[in-house]
Amino acid sequence: MAETPAPAIVGMAMEDVDTPALLVDLDAFERNLKRMADAIKGSKAKLRPHSKTHKCPVVALRQMAHGAVGACCQKVGEAEAMVYGGVPDVLVSNQIVGAPKLVRLAALARQARIRVCADNTDNVADLDTAAGAAGVVLDVLVEIDVGAERCGVAPGAPALALAKTIEQAANLKFGGLQAYHGRSQHIRAYEDRRAAAETAIALTKDTVALLSENGLTCDIVGGAGTGTYQFEAGSGVYNELQAGSYVFMDVDYGKNEDERGAAFQDFENSLFIYATVMSRVTDDRAILDAGLKALSVDSGMPRMCDLPGVEFVGASDEHGKLAIDKSVVGSNRDLKVGDKVRVIPGHVDPTVNLYDWYVGIRNGKVESLWPITARGMLR
């Protein structure tokens, strides 16, 4: 895949960065790293952040410098990018199916600690064959469905049966449970979100106990996300948390409520799409050079940063449409062609996947450029 030129050079002023670009507010980013580390300090849970959010080994290593034990990935290509970028411990928190991918996964296990998930006996057999051919032993976690209704066997007896199959395979080792409730991350009301997490925790706890009764130890009990991490961390059941979005945040997570019913503010927005006003033909409308090829709208529209009265209302391939309410005090009535603005992503993960570079900003200047090396890794 051809890599696009970086939109900036280190040392230049932020206003000179070419657009569209992904800006990282380095001060906010570093505060988020510390806040998560501080939040789970004292619990038995360690952080294994999900790299599908950032797709960048530089970010993963910064997370490890704050205590993370490794990284999660969803694809073999993401795992390869992390390992080649220096991350020594990777969990592929997903099912990997198909001979070409399994060969790559097993080969990668010669270079780093690699774990993978399974929810099917045929897939377990294929994993065993690939590991044997590569001369490695793969740790395999049983994924259980704790409410997401996506991948995963049922908790309890079905999970035990699959764990026994893994443990009996010549080239595999039972590594524990993957118990991630993705749907609970975006339940808006705090009590409803906690209830969903507690249901998942109870199912996981019972399954861990059943496995233990049958002589099977879970090295990893993993799950959790940015929306529920505090519940799993405090459960005494989970020992690895897979939150990823906390480093950057987005509009969708900002719609969650905390225990007081206020906006969820455990972490702050540190990632922005930098865009340029390319058209301003009416008083109430402006057009940005950032549309669907520069940002994701699957979870709703992005939000403008520091521009009261200016709303991002629509996106086509190359255009982002802004509505300007001139009656709002402090709205930017003078927004003009050539002005550059910051936009908060609606959904950070698919937005990041559209870019090759992060532009790190501190004190109004470009401090760093980080390649998004796992961008587009679909296999």
C-alpha positions in Angstrom: 0.0 0.0 0.0 1.5 3.3 -1.0 2.0 5.7 1.9 0.9 9.2 1.4 3.3 12.0 2.3 3.1 13.4 5.8 0.9 16.5 6.0 3.4 18.3 8.1 7.0 18.6 9.2 8.2 18.7 12.8 8.6 22.2 14.0 6.1 23.9 11.8 3.2 25.9 13.2 -0.1 24.1 13.5 -1.8 26.5 11.1 0.6 25.4 8.4 -0.4 21.7 8.5 -2.0 20.6 5.3 -5.6 19.3 5.5 -7.4 17.1 6.0 -5.1 15.7 8.8 -5.3 13.9 12.1 -4.1 16.1 14.9 -3.2 14.7 18.3 -3.2 17.1 21.2 -0.2 15.6 22.9 -0.9 17.2 26.3 -4.5 15.8 26.4 -3.3 12.4 25.0 -0.8 12.1 27.8 -3.3 13.1 30.4 -5.6 10.3 29.2 -2.8 7.8 29.5 -2.2 8.8 33.1 -5.9 8.9 34.0 -6.5 5.3 32.9 -3.4 4.1 34.7 -4.4 5.9 37.9 -8.0 4.7 37.6 -7.2 1.0 37.7 -4.3 1.3 40.1 -4.8 -1.0 43.0 -7.2 -3.4 41.2 -6.1 -6.9 40.0 -6.8 -5.8 36.4 -4.1 -4.8 34.0 -4.6 -2.8 30.8 -4.3 -4.4 27.4 -5.6 -1.6 25.2 -7.2 -2.3 21.9 -5.0 -1.2 19.0 -8.0 -1.1 16.6 -8.6 2.4 17.9 -5.2 3.8 17.0 -3.5 1.2 14.7 -0.1 2.7 15.6 2.8 0.9 17.5 4.0 4.2 18.8 0.7 4.7 20.7 0.8 1.1 21.9 4.3 1.5 23.3 3.3 4.8 25.0 0.4 2.9 26.7 2.9 0.2 27.8 5.1 2.8 29.3 2.1 3.7 31.5 1.7 0.1 32.7 -0.2 -1.7 29.9 0.9 -5.4 29.5 0.6 -5.5 25.7 -2.0 -4.8 23.0 -5.2 -6.3 21.5 -5.8 -6.6 17.8 -8.7 -7.8 15.7 -6.7 -8.8 12.5 -3.5 -10.6 11.8 -2.3 -7.6 9.9 -2.8 -5.4 12.9 -0.9 -7.9 15.0 2.0 -7.9 12.5 2.1 -4.1 12.5 2.3 -4.1 16.3 5.0 -6.8 16.6 7.1 -5.2 13.8 6.7 -1.9 15.6 8.2 -3.4 18.8 5.1 -4.5 20.8 6.2 -7.9 22.4 2.8 -9.2 23.6 -0.3 -9.3 21.5 -3.8 -10.8 21.9 -5.8 -11.2 18.8 -9.2 -10.8 20.5 -11.0 -12.3 17.6 -11.4 -15.4 15.6 -8.9 -16.0 12.8 -10.2 -18.2 10.0 -8.6 -19.4 6.8 -5.2 -21.1 6.0 -3.3 -18.0 4.8 -4.1 -16.0 7.9 -3.4 -18.9 10.2 0.0 -19.5 8.7 0.9 -15.8 9.3 -0.5 -15.9 12.8 1.6 -18.9 13.7 4.7 -17.5 12.1 4.3 -14.3 14.1 4.3 -16.4 17.3 8.0 -17.0 16.6 8.7 -13.3 17.1 6.4 -12.3 20.0 3.9 -13.6 22.5 0.8 -14.2 20.5 -2.6 -15.3 21.8 -5.8 -15.7 19.8 -9.5 -16.4 20.5 -11.8 -19.3 19.3 -15.4 -20.2 19.6 -15.5 -23.2 17.3 -14.0 -26.7 17.4 -13.1 -26.8 13.7 -11.2 -23.5 14.1 -9.4 -25.0 17.1 -8.3 -27.9 14.9 -7.1 -25.5 12.2 -5.2 -23.4 14.8 -3.5 -26.6 16.1 -2.4 -27.6 12.6 -1.0 -24.2 11.8 0.9 -24.0 15.2 2.3 -27.5 14.7 3.6 -26.6 11.2 5.2 -23.5 12.6 6.7 -25.3 15.5 5.0 -23.1 18.1 2.5 -23.5 20.9 -0.3 -21.0 20.7 -2.3 -19.7 23.7 -6.0 -19.8 22.7 -8.7 -18.1 24.7 -12.3 -19.2 24.6 -14.6 -16.4 23.6 -17.9 -16.4 25.5 -21.0 -14.4 24.5 -21.8 -12.2 27.6 -24.5 -10.1 25.8 -23.0 -8.7 22.6 -24.7 -11.4 20.5 -21.7 -11.4 18.1 -19.0 -14.0 18.5 -18.6 -16.4 21.4 -19.9 -19.7 22.7 -22.4 -19.7 25.5 -20.9 -19.3 29.0 -20.8 -22.3 31.3 -20.7 -25.9 29.9 -20.2 -25.0 26.2 -17.2 -22.9 27.2 -15.8 -25.7 29.3 -16.2 -28.2 26.5 -14.3 -25.9 24.1 -11.6 -25.2 26.6 -11.0 -29.0 27.1 -10.7 -29.3 23.3 -8.1 -26.6 23.2 -6.1 -28.1 26.2 -6.1 -31.5 24.5 -4.6 -30.2 21.2 -1.0 -31.0 20.7 0.1 -27.5 19.8 -2.3 -25.3 21.7 -2.6 -24.2 25.3 -5.8 -23.0 26.9 -5.2 -19.4 27.8 -8.4 -18.2 29.5 -11.6 -16.3 28.5 -12.4 -13.5 26.2 -15.6 -11.9 27.7 -16.1 -8.6 26.0 -19.6 -6.9 25.9 -19.3 -4.5 23.0 -22.9 -3.4 23.1 -22.7 -2.2 26.7 -20.0 0.4 25.9 -22.5 2.8 24.4 -25.5 2.4 26.7 -26.1 6.0 27.6 -27.6 5.9 31.1 -25.0 5.0 33.8 -27.2 2.6 35.7 -28.2 0.7 32.6 -24.6 0.5 31.4 -23.5 -0.8 34.8 -26.3 -3.4 34.8 -25.2 -4.7 31.5 -21.6 -4.9 32.6 -22.6 -6.7 35.9 -24.6 -9.3 33.9 -21.5 -10.0 31.8 -19.3 -10.1 35.0 -21.6 -12.6 36.6 -21.6 -14.9 33.6 -17.9 -14.7 33.3 -17.4 -15.3 37.1 -19.5 -18.5 36.9 -17.6 -19.8 33.9 -14.2 -19.1 35.5 -15.4 -21.1 38.5 -16.6 -24.0 36.4 -13.3 -24.1 34.5 -11.4 -24.1 37.8 -13.5 -27.0 39.2 -12.4 -29.0 36.1 -8.8 -28.2 36.5 -8.5 -25.4 33.9 -6.9 -22.1 35.0 -7.6 -18.9 33.2 -4.3 -17.0 32.7 -6.4 -14.2 31.1 -9.9 -13.1 31.8 -10.2 -10.2 29.4 -12.8 -7.8 28.2 -14.1 -4.3 29.1 -14.0 -1.1 27.1 -13.9 2.6 27.6 -17.6 2.8 28.6 -17.5 0.1 31.3 -13.8 -0.3 32.3 -14.4 0.7 35.9 -17.0 -2.0 36.5 -14.7 -4.8 35.2 -11.7 -3.4 37.0 -13.6 -3.4 40.3 -15.1 -6.9 39.7 -12.2 -9.0 40.9 -13.0 -11.3 38.0 -11.3 -9.6 35.0 -7.6 -9.4 35.1 -7.2 -7.6 31.7 -9.1 -4.6 30.4 -9.3 -4.0 26.6 -10.3 -0.3 26.6 -8.9 1.5 23.5 -10.9 4.7 22.7 -10.0 6.3 26.0 -6.7 7.6 24.5 -8.5 9.8 21.9 -12.3 9.8 22.7 -15.0 10.9 20.2 -18.5 12.4 20.0 -20.2 9.1 20.5 -18.5 8.3 23.8 -19.2 11.8 24.9 -22.9 11.0 24.8 -22.6 8.5 27.6 -23.6 9.7 31.1 -21.8 9.3 34.4 -23.3 8.4 37.7 -24.7 11.9 38.2 -26.4 11.9 34.7 -23.8 14.4 33.4 -21.6 13.9 30.3 -19.0 11.1 30.7 -15.8 13.0 31.4 -13.3 10.4 32.6 -11.2 11.2 29.5 -10.9 14.1 27.2 -10.8 14.6 23.4 -7.3 14.5 22.2 -7.8 13.6 18.5 -9.1 16.0 15.9 -9.6 16.2 12.2 -7.9 19.3 10.9 -9.9 20.8 8.0 -10.0 23.9 5.8 -13.0 26.0 4.9 -13.1 25.6 1.1 -16.4 27.5 0.4 -18.5 30.2 2.1 -21.1 31.4 -0.3 -23.9 32.1 2.2 -24.0 33.5 5.7 -25.4 30.4 7.2 -23.3 27.7 5.4 -19.6 26.8 5.1 -18.0 23.8 3.4 -14.9 22.0 4.7 -12.4 19.9 2.7 -13.2 16.9 4.9 -16.1 14.6 3.9 -16.7 10.9 4.0 -13.1 10.1 2.8 -11.8 12.0 5.8 -14.1 11.1 8.7 -16.7 8.5 9.7 -20.3 9.2 10.3 -21.5 5.7 11.2 -22.1 6.8 14.8 -23.4 10.2 13.9 -21.9 13.5 12.8 -18.7 14.8 14.1 -18.7 18.0 16.2 -16.9 21.3 15.8 -14.3 22.2 18.4 -14.3 25.7 19.9 -16.9 27.1 17.5 -20.2 27.7 19.2 -23.1 28.1 16.9 -21.3 26.1 14.1 -22.6 22.6 13.5 -21.3 19.9 11.2 -24.6 18.8 9.5 -23.6 16.7 6.5 -20.9 14.9 4.6 -20.4 13.8 1.0 -17.3 12.2 -0.5 -15.0 15.3 -0.3 -17.2 17.9 1.5 -18.2 18.6 5.0 -21.2 20.9 5.4 -21.4 23.3 8.3 -24.5 25.2 9.4 -23.8 28.5 11.1 -26.3 30.0 13.6 -25.5 33.7 13.6 -27.7 34.2 16.6 -25.5 32.3 19.0 -23.2 34.6 21.0 -19.6 33.9 20.1 -20.4 32.0 16.9 -17.8 32.5 14.2 -19.7 34.8 11.9 -16.4 35.6 10.1 -15.4 32.0 9.2 -13.9 32.5 5.8 -12.3 30.5 2.9 -8.9 29.3 4.0 -9.6 29.2 7.7 -8.6 26.0 9.4 -10.7 24.3 12.1 -10.6 21.3 14.4 -13.4 18.7 14.2 -14.0 16.0 16.9 -14.6 12.6 15.2 -18.0 11.0 15.6 -16.4 7.5 15.8 -12.7 7.4 16.3 -11.8 3.9 15.1 -13.0 4.1 11.4 -11.9 7.7 11.2 -8.3 6.8 12.1 -8.4 4.0 9.5 -8.6 6.7 6.8 -5.2 8.2 7.5 -1.5 7.4 7.2 -0.2 9.8 9.8 -0.8 11.4 13.2 0.4 14.9 13.6 1.3 15.5 17.2 0.8 19.1 18.4 2.1 20.8 21.5 2.0 24.5 22.2 0.8 25.2 18.7 3.6 23.5 16.9 4.2 20.1 15.3 6.2 18.0 17.8 5.9 14.6 16.2 4.7 12.5 13.3 3.5 9.0 13.9 2.8 6.5 11.1 -0.5 4.7 11.3 1.1 1.4 10.1 -1.9 -0.8 10.7 -4.2 1.3 8.6 -6.3 -0.7 6.2 -5.2 -4.1 7.7 -8.4 -6.0 6.9 -6.8 -9.5 6.9 
